[in-house]
């Protein structure tokens, strides 16, 4: 059965601050409003990624209004996993953010560790109380034990992202991995987010390929955290 409507929130967008993205948060919010989204999360890369923002960027996100052009804006980060349970932003800054997403990225000092160590690092990060979403876990450059990760998702309530960009433009070789993650999430009932991973305003809210895969593999609509603005706020424990 088809999902009832397009998800109302895009929880993975990058601004100029990421160093390799090409729009401002203002431009992204304008495009999000035009597309009927009710929420976006500003999730610029953590400081460990080459070209990424200084930690002060995350300290100063209080200057971003909660609403831009009628769209709720969450102040967030896509943090980099640096080691077993280790992220690239200090705890006192993570605590200021509405959304902490974490994932593996190349050239951040954790390349080439292998499936066992990658899995240990990811499972440890999922125990972190501030980490709510794991970004693009299907990245073939960082092999992981998918069943173990999905089981930990269920146990901790940490959502696994199905990244639309992984199917169409980024992280070549992700498609089969993402399908296996979806299949396991559908089987075990894990929470999922869909993210555009937009690096330019025109990409915000692009979920179509990911949605098609989720539907075809039987993931229930109720498992998608960002299906409604209100379900995101409840998931993150934020005020309505």
Order of alpha helices (4+ residues) and beta strands (2+ residues): beta-alpha-beta-alpha-beta-beta-beta-alpha-beta-alpha-beta-alpha-beta-alpha-alpha-beta-alpha-alpha
